[in-house]
């Protein structure tokens, strides 16, 4: 199976390049092929001729999207359509990585794959529109929504907590946002399994279980054996430009239907920390 990845230099893209195990894998960073440029995308797929194209490239600065709406939609919506159209011309299947931010966070129980989109931020709006755009071009594509990504090779929540714990005795973390942490290496495994299964439609993929950011931070400190105190606080104490969903746990029924189950988020965190130890460099996480 031949697979081409757009966004190979991102947090998820790096995990995809590490975890492949496929016969032929080609990765393009934004410098190699900018998804906002149809000609570059077309050339990349005409050259690589993949069976599957994985679109992991996106403008993911959630707060930055609020002040750069045009860039958000140019990348996450029109860019997604560019890739879908190029994949169609190249005869490739498409897997588009999306986000829990397409929901408003008001449901209070895990979001199903067919629940209505109701984004509350520009980032969420641009990704929701991206989903609609790729479905228009390739109705048989696979859209994989995920959440709370962490992994080696870039900034992520555990990395931030460990950096803060190195210089502070106490850390304040919000306890009124609930979701499901997702380890990029585990997600990469799931994406390749979905490609192998010929998946279509919308699939939700995260590690098993759910928690608040406060719970997540406490587990990071505990697994590291640190003495830093994690104190609960609320979102109104950390006002951000973009509104975050208060509850964005994704139901995993759609993933389980393909026979795919990922480890718990606590197990995933253990794997991530072991990966940091093997690299001996927390700053690169």
Helices and strands as residue ranges (DSSP letters): E 2-6, H 11-18, E 24-28, H 38-48, E 52-55, H 62-67, H 69-73, I 74-78, H 79-90, E 93-99, G 100-102, H 122-137, E 142-146, E 149-150, H 157-165, E 170-174, E 178-179, E 182-183, H 184-196, E 201-204, E 211-212, H 213-224, E 229-233, G 235-237, H 253-256, H 265-279, G 282-284
